[in-house]
Amino acid sequence: MDIKQIKDCIKADKYEMSQHALERALERDIWKEDIEHAIIHGEIIEEI
């Protein structure tokens, strides 16, 4: 899956976050909307 496909899934609300990711986001006071915005509008600074 490439970044365009990931962004498309986010925009269409066709994805799931793991329980672990949800717990960590809650601990860090990060909202689902913040994560979505970062993925859709952010840039890849390093590819592996």
mmCIF file of the C-alpha atoms, coordinates in Angstrom:
data_MODEL
# 
_entry.id   MODEL 
# 
loop_
_atom_site.group_PDB 
_atom_site.id 
_atom_site.type_symbol 
_atom_site.label_atom_id 
_atom_site.label_alt_id 
_atom_site.label_comp_id 
_atom_site.label_asym_id 
_atom_site.label_entity_id 
_atom_site.label_seq_id 
_atom_site.pdbx_PDB_ins_code 
_atom_site.Cartn_x 
_atom_site.Cartn_y 
_atom_site.Cartn_z 
_atom_site.occupancy 
_atom_site.B_iso_or_equiv 
_atom_site.pdbx_formal_charge 
_atom_site.auth_seq_id 
_atom_site.auth_comp_id 
_atom_site.auth_asym_id 
_atom_site.auth_atom_id 
_atom_site.pdbx_PDB_model_num 
ATOM 1  C CA . MET A 1 1  ? 0.000   0.000  0.000  1.00 0.00 ? 1  MET A CA 1 
ATOM 2  C CA . ASP A 1 2  ? 1.428   3.391  -0.947 1.00 0.00 ? 2  ASP A CA 1 
ATOM 3  C CA . ILE A 1 3  ? 0.835   6.774  0.690  1.00 0.00 ? 3  ILE A CA 1 
ATOM 4  C CA . LYS A 1 4  ? -1.876  7.763  -1.822 1.00 0.00 ? 4  LYS A CA 1 
ATOM 5  C CA . GLN A 1 5  ? -3.871  4.655  -0.957 1.00 0.00 ? 5  GLN A CA 1 
ATOM 6  C CA . ILE A 1 6  ? -3.433  5.338  2.748  1.00 0.00 ? 6  ILE A CA 1 
ATOM 7  C CA . LYS A 1 7  ? -4.604  8.941  2.324  1.00 0.00 ? 7  LYS A CA 1 
ATOM 8  C CA . ASP A 1 8  ? -7.608  7.758  0.296  1.00 0.00 ? 8  ASP A CA 1 
ATOM 9  C CA . CYS A 1 9  ? -8.572  5.329  3.076  1.00 0.00 ? 9  CYS A CA 1 
ATOM 10 C CA . ILE A 1 10 ? -8.280  8.077  5.681  1.00 0.00 ? 10 ILE A CA 1 
ATOM 11 C CA . LYS A 1 11 ? -10.437 10.447 3.620  1.00 0.00 ? 11 LYS A CA 1 
ATOM 12 C CA . ALA A 1 12 ? -13.071 7.745  3.103  1.00 0.00 ? 12 ALA A CA 1 
ATOM 13 C CA . ASP A 1 13 ? -12.920 6.714  6.787  1.00 0.00 ? 13 ASP A CA 1 
ATOM 14 C CA . LYS A 1 14 ? -12.081 3.156  5.719  1.00 0.00 ? 14 LYS A CA 1 
ATOM 15 C CA . TYR A 1 15 ? -9.410  2.237  8.230  1.00 0.00 ? 15 TYR A CA 1 
ATOM 16 C CA . GLU A 1 16 ? -9.073  0.970  11.777 1.00 0.00 ? 16 GLU A CA 1 
ATOM 17 C CA . MET A 1 17 ? -6.601  1.904  14.479 1.00 0.00 ? 17 MET A CA 1 
ATOM 18 C CA . SER A 1 18 ? -5.308  -0.820 16.761 1.00 0.00 ? 18 SER A CA 1 
ATOM 19 C CA . GLN A 1 19 ? -6.242  -0.791 20.419 1.00 0.00 ? 19 GLN A CA 1 
ATOM 20 C CA . HIS A 1 20 ? -2.587  -0.148 21.237 1.00 0.00 ? 20 HIS A CA 1 
ATOM 21 C CA . ALA A 1 21 ? -2.455  2.914  18.963 1.00 0.00 ? 21 ALA A CA 1 
ATOM 22 C CA . LEU A 1 22 ? -5.668  4.266  20.470 1.00 0.00 ? 22 LEU A CA 1 
ATOM 23 C CA . GLU A 1 23 ? -4.317  3.835  23.996 1.00 0.00 ? 23 GLU A CA 1 
ATOM 24 C CA . ARG A 1 24 ? -1.037  5.598  23.160 1.00 0.00 ? 24 ARG A CA 1 
ATOM 25 C CA . ALA A 1 25 ? -2.848  8.461  21.428 1.00 0.00 ? 25 ALA A CA 1 
ATOM 26 C CA . LEU A 1 26 ? -5.095  8.894  24.474 1.00 0.00 ? 26 LEU A CA 1 
ATOM 27 C CA . GLU A 1 27 ? -2.069  8.923  26.803 1.00 0.00 ? 27 GLU A CA 1 
ATOM 28 C CA . ARG A 1 28 ? -0.481  11.640 24.665 1.00 0.00 ? 28 ARG A CA 1 
ATOM 29 C CA . ASP A 1 29 ? -3.686  13.669 24.250 1.00 0.00 ? 29 ASP A CA 1 
ATOM 30 C CA . ILE A 1 30 ? -3.664  13.163 20.485 1.00 0.00 ? 30 ILE A CA 1 
ATOM 31 C CA . TRP A 1 31 ? -7.041  13.149 18.747 1.00 0.00 ? 31 TRP A CA 1 
ATOM 32 C CA . LYS A 1 32 ? -8.048  10.983 15.791 1.00 0.00 ? 32 LYS A CA 1 
ATOM 33 C CA . GLU A 1 33 ? -8.503  14.156 13.742 1.00 0.00 ? 33 GLU A CA 1 
ATOM 34 C CA . ASP A 1 34 ? -4.918  15.204 14.495 1.00 0.00 ? 34 ASP A CA 1 
ATOM 35 C CA . ILE A 1 35 ? -3.593  11.880 13.216 1.00 0.00 ? 35 ILE A CA 1 
ATOM 36 C CA . GLU A 1 36 ? -5.750  12.046 10.091 1.00 0.00 ? 36 GLU A CA 1 
ATOM 37 C CA . HIS A 1 37 ? -4.632  15.623 9.378  1.00 0.00 ? 37 HIS A CA 1 
ATOM 38 C CA . ALA A 1 38 ? -0.966  14.694 9.790  1.00 0.00 ? 38 ALA A CA 1 
ATOM 39 C CA . ILE A 1 39 ? -1.277  11.778 7.376  1.00 0.00 ? 39 ILE A CA 1 
ATOM 40 C CA . ILE A 1 40 ? -3.277  13.680 4.750  1.00 0.00 ? 40 ILE A CA 1 
ATOM 41 C CA . HIS A 1 41 ? -1.317  16.947 4.870  1.00 0.00 ? 41 HIS A CA 1 
ATOM 42 C CA . GLY A 1 42 ? 2.097   15.832 6.101  1.00 0.00 ? 42 GLY A CA 1 
ATOM 43 C CA . GLU A 1 43 ? 5.101   14.949 4.036  1.00 0.00 ? 43 GLU A CA 1 
ATOM 44 C CA . ILE A 1 44 ? 7.323   11.889 4.008  1.00 0.00 ? 44 ILE A CA 1 
ATOM 45 C CA . ILE A 1 45 ? 10.769  12.951 5.160  1.00 0.00 ? 45 ILE A CA 1 
ATOM 46 C CA . GLU A 1 46 ? 12.430  9.561  4.800  1.00 0.00 ? 46 GLU A CA 1 
ATOM 47 C CA . GLU A 1 47 ? 11.420  6.379  3.048  1.00 0.00 ? 47 GLU A CA 1 
ATOM 48 C CA . ILE A 1 48 ? 12.768  3.021  4.052  1.00 0.00 ? 48 ILE A CA 1 
# 
